[in-house]
C-alpha cells in the first residue's frame, strides 16, 4: 500500500526548511501554521515521488530574518506523483521557523 501523499508532502516540505533554506536543526524550531492540500487522483502503484518548488532564491533573505529577527515565515509548495507520473496531490505549507534562545 502506498504512503499517504499528503503526509509525504508535509514531511518533504519541512525538510526543505533545513536542507535548502539552511535552518539549523539544533537552534531553529519549525511550526506548521497552515496547509492547503489539493488531492487529485487515486494513487497507482506503491511508489510516490515529491517535487518541491525551489526556494533557493529566498535562502539569503530567510537566513537574514532568522538571524536578525529570530523568526521567518515561508510557504512551501509540494507536488506528489505516483509511479505512472500522475499528480496525486499538490499542497502548500505555511511554516513559521523560530530561533530558540540559547
SULWOJO-V203820 format. One record per backbone hydrogen bond with DSSP energy under -1.0 kcal/mol. CO is the residue of the C=O (numbers start at 1). NH is the residue of the N-H. Records with the same first field share a line. If there is no record, write none. Layout:
# SULWOJO-V203820
CO: NH ; NH
This chain:
# SULWOJO-V203820
4: 8
5: 9
6: 10
7: 11
8: 12
9: 13
10: 14
11: 15
12: 16
15: 19
16: 20 ; 21
17: 23
24: 28
27: 100
29: 98
31: 96
34: 94
36: 92
38: 90
44: 83
49: 81
51: 79
55: 58
56: 59
58: 62
59: 63
60: 64
61: 65
62: 66
63: 67
64: 68
65: 69 ; 71
70: 99
72: 97
74: 95
76: 93
77: 53
78: 91
79: 51
80: 88 ; 89
81: 49
82: 85
86: 82
88: 40
89: 80
90: 38
91: 78
92: 36
93: 76
94: 33 ; 34
95: 74
96: 31
97: 72
98: 29
